[in-house]
Amino acid sequence: MAADLRRALAGEPTEAQPLSALRSGLGKLLRWLVPLLALGALIAALAITKPWRSLAQGGGEASAPRLILEEQPPGELRARTLRIAGRVVGEGPLKVWLAGYEDDATRTTPQDPTFRLRVTLPAGRHQLTLLAEDEQGRRVEALAFSVHSLIDLPRWYLQLDPRPPLPPGLTPGELDGDYVWERDGSVLRWLPPGEFSIGGPTDPFWKAGSGMFEHWRSPTPRQAKRTRGVYIGKYEVSWAQFARFCAETGHEAPPRGFFRRVNEGKDPGDMDWAEPAKQPHFVAPDDHPVHGVTYDDAMAYCAWAGLRLPTSLEWEFAARGVRGGIYPWGDEDPSARLLNRRDEDPYYFTAPVHAFPAGASPLGCLNMSGNVQEICGERFAPFPEQVPPDYHLPMPPKATLEALPVVRGGGWPKVIPMVFRACNFRRGSLEQTEDVGFRIALEPPLEKTP
């Protein structure tokens, strides 16, 4: 403007424009300037209120204040008390606590930004989250970490290398290799990953393709591989366990009794489970395996207990391990010392789930032959010639005639081929028989890698 004034006084041309032109240019400028001013005001407001949250290193939420730990939480805890100490960087005061242990919360101040927490953890693996809130109740930071408390764990478990993972709710038992599931009291055994043989002998007796053994045919020997470990029931699910499930959920329980149908003899063939009578001749005690259940019954129990049915591959590995005997106990012929079968043992019908320890499998599971046949969470089909790792043919939500579950192992009324550990059998969801029950499995969650 000053330069234009000097040129005008000297009579020289200037760049000044009429007022109308100036107004036109100003209008264009304002059309650009107003949105910019609005954007600037929004940024300023966000800077003042700080409504955003960002993920902290530990996986939680964070704003301006941050939590700095004096040291990382221990992966394994060999004391009853977990101690967490650190300080707040940024504005305070803050309330700091571990999720689930808010009664042990502490508060920091601008004068003392440090915090110390102490919580008592039961044995087992814990997923913990360190939380913090400001005075307005806004969550400003969360750090997540895992701690495996080894306190009160038996010596046999602490000496394992590697140690199987312990998901919450599972604790090592008193006997070597036993694990107890808190929800329903099941005792489980650990099946490590690895390769093993499936299938049975190749002589014509076992390869029979017709007649009464058609449904019990065993595949020819082949290799299989499991890449993940899994827990499986040491015992079959008992009547006591199933009765508790029914009491808590209202699920209908199958009948326990065996009823007389022919004469006063004690031969199991003289008894009938399905036909009612005024008084049952035999009522299964609480420690006997539940029988007369369907696939749907077994699935309902597993959903209640937080467990699942084993796959056919898992079941066979639990029955034979890597040793590969004809029966769970090896190649010795079946006898009253090893299993419950027909009238050859002290039990006329089913036996206690903890009976016949001499017939245990290499991995410590009992009654995988005899007592009751066991429903698996697997659709019936022959194993493929080349078995993929972790092979599993899932069942639909409900069993149908087109999708029948596998039933493994031989029940108490069965003849020798049916107690052979490698046999598969098909049974529909609606069928209930006196010699079909189940055992459970538990798959630990995948470990998170840092």
C-alpha positions in Angstrom: 0.0 0.0 0.0 2.8 2.5 0.8 4.5 1.8 -2.5 1.2 2.5 -4.4 0.9 5.8 -2.5 4.4 7.0 -3.6 3.7 6.0 -7.2 0.4 7.8 -7.2 2.0 11.0 -5.8 4.6 10.8 -8.6 1.9 10.4 -11.3 3.0 6.8 -12.0 0.6 3.8 -12.5 -0.3 1.8 -9.4 -1.6 -1.8 -8.7 -4.5 -0.5 -6.4 -7.9 -1.8 -7.4 -11.4 -0.3 -6.9 -13.3 -1.3 -3.8 -15.6 -3.6 -5.7 -12.7 -5.7 -6.9 -11.3 -5.7 -3.4 -14.6 -7.1 -2.0 -14.6 -9.8 -4.7 -11.1 -11.0 -3.7 -11.9 -10.8 0.0 -14.9 -13.0 -0.6 -12.8 -15.7 -2.2 -10.3 -15.5 0.7 -13.1 -15.8 3.3 -14.4 -18.9 1.5 -11.0 -20.6 2.2 -10.4 -19.0 5.5 -13.6 -20.0 7.4 -13.1 -23.8 7.1 -9.5 -23.4 8.2 -10.6 -21.4 11.2 -13.2 -24.0 12.1 -10.6 -26.8 11.8 -8.2 -24.9 14.0 -10.9 -24.4 16.7 -11.7 -28.2 16.6 -8.1 -29.1 17.1 -7.8 -26.6 20.0 -10.8 -28.1 21.6 -9.5 -31.6 21.3 -6.2 -30.5 22.8 -8.0 -29.2 25.9 -10.5 -32.0 26.5 -8.2 -35.0 25.4 -11.1 -37.4 24.7 -9.0 -39.9 22.7 -7.4 -43.1 24.0 -4.5 -45.0 22.5 -3.3 -48.6 23.1 -0.6 -48.9 25.7 2.3 -51.3 25.3 0.6 -53.8 27.6 -2.6 -53.9 25.4 -4.9 -51.6 27.4 -5.9 -47.9 27.1 -3.7 -44.9 27.8 -4.0 -41.1 27.9 -1.4 -38.5 29.0 -0.4 -40.1 32.3 1.5 -43.4 32.0 2.4 -46.2 34.3 6.0 -47.2 34.6 6.7 -50.5 36.4 9.9 -50.9 38.4 10.3 -54.4 36.9 8.3 -56.6 34.7 5.9 -59.0 36.5 7.3 -62.5 36.9 6.2 -65.1 34.4 6.3 -67.7 37.3 5.4 -66.9 40.9 6.8 -69.1 43.6 5.2 -67.2 46.5 1.7 -66.6 47.7 1.8 -62.9 47.1 2.3 -61.0 43.8 3.9 -57.6 44.3 3.6 -54.9 41.6 5.4 -51.5 42.0 5.9 -48.5 39.8 5.2 -44.9 39.3 3.0 -42.5 37.3 4.5 -40.3 34.7 2.3 -37.3 34.0 -0.5 -35.6 35.9 -2.2 -37.2 38.9 -3.7 -38.3 41.1 -4.6 -41.7 39.9 -6.3 -44.8 41.4 -4.3 -47.9 40.5 -5.4 -51.5 40.9 -5.4 -55.0 39.4 -8.6 -56.0 37.8 -10.6 -58.3 40.1 -8.7 -57.0 43.1 -10.1 -53.5 43.5 -10.2 -53.8 47.3 -6.4 -53.7 47.2 -6.3 -50.5 45.1 -3.9 -47.7 45.9 -3.8 -44.0 45.0 -1.0 -41.8 43.7 -0.6 -38.0 44.2 1.4 -35.3 42.5 3.7 -35.3 45.5 4.1 -39.1 45.6 3.5 -40.6 42.1 4.6 -44.1 43.2 2.3 -47.1 43.7 2.7 -50.6 45.3 0.2 -53.4 45.0 0.1 -56.8 46.8 -2.4 -59.5 45.9 -2.7 -63.2 46.9 -3.0 -65.5 43.9 -4.1 -69.2 44.0 -2.1 -71.7 42.2 -2.5 -71.7 38.4 -2.2 -69.5 35.4 -3.7 -66.0 35.7 -4.3 -63.3 33.1 -4.0 -60.0 35.0 -4.7 -56.4 34.0 -3.2 -53.4 35.8 -5.7 -50.5 35.7 -5.6 -46.8 36.4 -8.3 -44.1 36.6 -8.2 -40.3 37.1 -10.4 -38.4 39.5 -13.1 -38.1 36.9 -13.3 -41.9 36.6 -11.7 -41.9 33.1 -9.6 -45.0 32.4 -6.1 -43.7 31.5 -4.0 -46.8 31.3 -4.2 -50.6 31.3 -1.3 -53.1 31.2 -2.1 -56.8 30.6 0.3 -59.6 31.6 0.3 -63.3 32.5 1.5 -64.8 35.8 1.8 -68.6 36.5 1.5 -69.1 40.3 3.3 -72.2 41.3 2.7 -72.0 45.1 1.2 -75.1 46.6 1.8 -77.1 43.4 3.0 -80.7 44.0 6.7 -81.5 43.6 6.0 -83.9 40.7 4.6 -81.0 38.7 7.4 -78.6 39.5 9.9 -81.2 38.3 8.3 -81.5 34.9 10.2 -80.1 31.9 8.4 -78.8 30.0 5.4 -78.3 32.3 2.0 -78.6 30.7 0.0 -75.3 30.7 -2.5 -74.9 33.5 -5.6 -73.0 32.3 -7.6 -71.3 35.1 -9.7 -73.8 36.9 -7.2 -76.7 36.5 -4.8 -77.7 39.2 -2.3 -80.6 39.6 -3.6 -83.4 41.8 -1.9 -85.4 44.6 -1.0 -88.3 42.3 1.7 -87.9 39.7 0.1 -86.9 36.4 -3.4 -86.2 37.7 -5.0 -82.8 37.1 -8.3 -81.8 38.7 -10.9 -79.6 36.8 -12.6 -77.5 39.5 -16.0 -77.1 37.7 -17.1 -80.7 37.8 -14.3 -82.5 39.7 -13.0 -84.4 36.7 -9.5 -85.9 37.0 -7.6 -85.4 33.7 -4.3 -86.7 32.2 -2.1 -84.7 29.9 -1.6 -85.9 26.3 1.5 -84.2 24.9 1.8 -83.5 21.2 3.6 -86.0 19.0 3.4 -88.8 16.4 1.9 -92.2 17.0 0.4 -95.1 15.2 -3.3 -95.7 14.7 -5.1 -98.7 13.3 -4.9 -102.4 14.3 -3.5 -105.8 13.4 -3.7 -106.9 9.8 -4.8 -110.5 10.3 -8.1 -111.5 8.6 -9.9 -111.7 12.0 -9.6 -108.0 12.5 -9.9 -107.1 8.9 -13.3 -108.8 8.5 -15.4 -106.6 6.2 -18.8 -108.2 6.7 -20.9 -109.8 9.4 -21.2 -108.8 13.0 -17.8 -107.1 13.0 -18.5 -104.7 10.1 -19.2 -101.7 12.4 -16.1 -102.5 14.5 -13.6 -102.6 11.8 -10.2 -101.1 12.6 -8.2 -99.2 10.0 -4.9 -100.6 8.8 -1.9 -99.3 10.7 -0.8 -95.8 9.7 0.9 -92.7 11.3 -0.9 -89.8 12.8 0.4 -86.6 14.3 -0.9 -84.2 17.0 0.6 -80.7 17.1 -1.1 -79.5 20.3 -1.3 -81.1 23.7 -4.7 -81.8 25.3 -6.1 -83.0 28.6 -8.4 -86.0 28.6 -10.5 -87.6 31.4 -8.7 -90.2 33.5 -12.1 -91.8 34.2 -15.4 -91.9 32.4 -17.9 -89.3 33.6 -19.7 -90.8 36.7 -23.3 -90.8 37.7 -22.5 -88.4 40.5 -21.1 -85.9 38.1 -24.0 -86.2 35.7 -26.6 -86.0 38.4 -25.1 -82.8 39.6 -25.2 -81.4 36.1 -28.9 -82.4 35.8 -29.7 -80.9 39.2 -28.1 -77.5 38.3 -29.5 -77.3 34.8 -32.8 -79.2 34.8 -31.5 -81.6 32.1 -33.4 -84.9 32.0 -31.3 -87.8 33.4 -31.5 -91.3 31.8 -32.7 -94.2 34.0 -30.0 -95.8 36.2 -31.6 -99.2 36.7 -31.4 -102.6 35.0 -34.7 -104.4 35.1 -35.4 -108.1 35.3 -37.0 -109.6 32.2 -36.5 -113.4 32.1 -35.7 -115.2 35.3 -34.0 -114.9 38.7 -30.6 -115.6 37.3 -27.7 -113.2 37.5 -26.6 -113.5 33.9 -26.5 -110.0 32.3 -28.4 -111.5 29.4 -31.4 -111.9 31.7 -31.6 -108.2 32.4 -33.0 -105.4 30.4 -32.2 -101.7 30.7 -34.8 -100.2 28.5 -38.0 -102.1 29.6 -39.4 -100.7 32.8 -40.4 -102.7 35.8 -41.7 -102.0 39.3 -38.3 -102.4 40.9 -34.9 -102.3 39.2 -32.7 -105.3 39.9 -29.6 -103.1 39.8 -29.2 -99.3 40.2 -25.8 -98.0 39.2 -24.0 -96.4 42.2 -22.7 -92.8 42.1 -19.1 -93.9 41.2 -20.2 -96.0 38.2 -20.0 -94.4 34.7 -23.2 -92.7 33.5 -24.8 -94.8 30.8 -27.8 -94.5 28.5 -26.7 -91.0 27.3 -26.9 -89.6 23.8 -24.4 -87.5 21.9 -26.7 -84.5 22.7 -26.6 -85.4 26.4 -22.8 -85.5 26.4 -22.5 -82.2 24.6 -24.8 -80.5 27.0 -22.8 -81.8 29.9 -19.6 -80.5 28.3 -21.1 -77.1 27.8 -22.0 -76.9 31.4 -18.6 -78.1 32.7 -16.6 -75.9 30.3 -15.1 -79.0 28.6 -15.5 -80.9 25.3 -15.6 -84.4 23.9 -12.3 -85.8 22.7 -11.7 -86.3 19.0 -11.3 -89.9 17.8 -7.6 -89.2 17.2 -7.2 -87.9 20.8 -9.1 -90.9 22.2 -6.9 -93.4 20.4 -3.7 -91.7 21.5 -5.0 -91.7 25.1 -5.8 -95.4 24.8 -2.5 -96.5 23.3 0.1 -93.7 23.7 3.1 -94.3 21.5 3.5 -97.9 22.6 0.8 -99.1 20.2 -0.5 -102.2 22.0 -3.6 -104.0 20.8 -5.4 -103.1 24.1 -4.8 -100.1 26.4 -2.7 -102.3 28.7 -0.7 -103.9 25.9 -1.1 -107.1 24.0 -2.1 -109.4 26.9 -5.4 -111.1 26.4 -8.4 -109.5 28.2 -9.1 -110.9 31.7 -11.0 -110.0 34.9 -7.9 -108.4 36.2 -7.8 -105.8 33.3 -11.3 -104.8 32.4 -15.0 -105.1 33.0 -16.5 -107.4 30.4 -19.6 -109.6 30.5 -19.7 -112.1 33.4 -15.9 -112.6 33.6 -15.3 -110.1 36.4 -16.7 -109.3 39.9 -19.3 -106.8 38.5 -22.5 -108.0 36.8 -23.0 -104.8 35.0 -21.0 -101.6 35.0 -18.0 -101.2 37.4 -16.7 -98.1 39.3 -14.9 -95.7 37.1 -11.7 -96.1 39.1 -11.7 -99.9 38.9 -9.2 -102.1 37.0 -6.0 -99.9 37.5 -4.0 -102.8 36.0 -5.8 -102.1 32.7 -4.8 -98.5 32.5 -3.4 -97.1 29.2 0.2 -95.9 28.9 -1.0 -92.4 29.7 -2.9 -93.4 32.8 -6.5 -93.5 31.6 -8.7 -96.2 33.0 -11.5 -98.4 31.4 -10.8 -97.4 27.8 -11.8 -100.9 27.1 -14.8 -102.4 28.8 -17.2 -100.7 31.3 -19.0 -98.3 28.8 -18.3 -97.4 25.2 -17.4 -93.7 24.9 -18.9 -91.1 22.6 -16.4 -88.9 20.8 -16.9 -85.4 19.3 -16.2 -86.8 15.9 -18.3 -87.6 12.9 -18.1 -91.3 11.9 -15.9 -91.9 8.8 -12.9 -94.0 8.0 -9.6 -92.4 8.6 -7.9 -91.2 5.4 -4.9 -93.2 4.1 -2.8 -90.2 4.7 -3.9 -88.7 8.0 -3.4 -84.9 8.2 -1.9 -83.5 11.4 -4.6 -82.9 14.0 -7.2 -84.7 11.9 -10.7 -84.1 13.0 -14.1 -84.5 11.3 -16.4 -82.2 13.3 -20.0 -83.2 14.1 -22.9 -80.8 13.3 -24.6 -79.2 16.3 -27.1 -82.1 16.4 -26.4 -85.7 15.5 -28.5 -87.0 12.5 -28.7 -90.2 10.6 -26.4 -88.7 8.0 -23.9 -87.5 10.7 -23.4 -90.1 13.4 -20.8 -89.7 16.2 -18.0 -92.1 16.7 -18.2 -94.3 19.8 -14.9 -95.9 20.9 -13.9 -98.7 23.2 -16.0 -101.8 24.2 -18.7 -101.8 26.8 -19.3 -104.3 29.6 -21.6 -106.7 27.5 -19.2 -106.8 24.5 -17.2 -109.7 23.1 -13.4 -109.5 22.5 -13.4 -107.7 19.1 -15.5 -104.9 20.5 -13.1 -104.1 23.3 -10.2 -103.8 20.9 -8.9 -100.2 21.4 -8.7 -99.3 17.7 -12.3 -100.0 16.8 -14.8 -97.4 15.7 -18.5 -97.8 16.0 -21.5 -95.7 14.8 -24.3 -94.7 17.0 -27.1 -92.2 16.4 -28.0 -89.3 18.7 -31.5 -90.8 19.6 -30.1 -94.2 20.7 -29.7 -94.8 24.4 -28.1 -98.1 25.5 -26.9 -99.6 28.8 -23.3 -99.5 27.8 -22.7 -96.1 26.2 -21.2 -93.2 28.2 -18.4 -90.7 27.6 -15.3 -89.1 29.0 -14.3 -85.5 28.5 -11.3 -83.5 27.2 -9.9 -80.0 27.9 -7.9 -78.0 25.3 -5.7 -75.3 27.0 -5.7 -72.0 25.2 -2.8 -71.2 23.0 0.1 -69.4 24.7 0.6 -65.8 23.7 4.1 -65.1 22.4 5.6 -61.7 23.4 
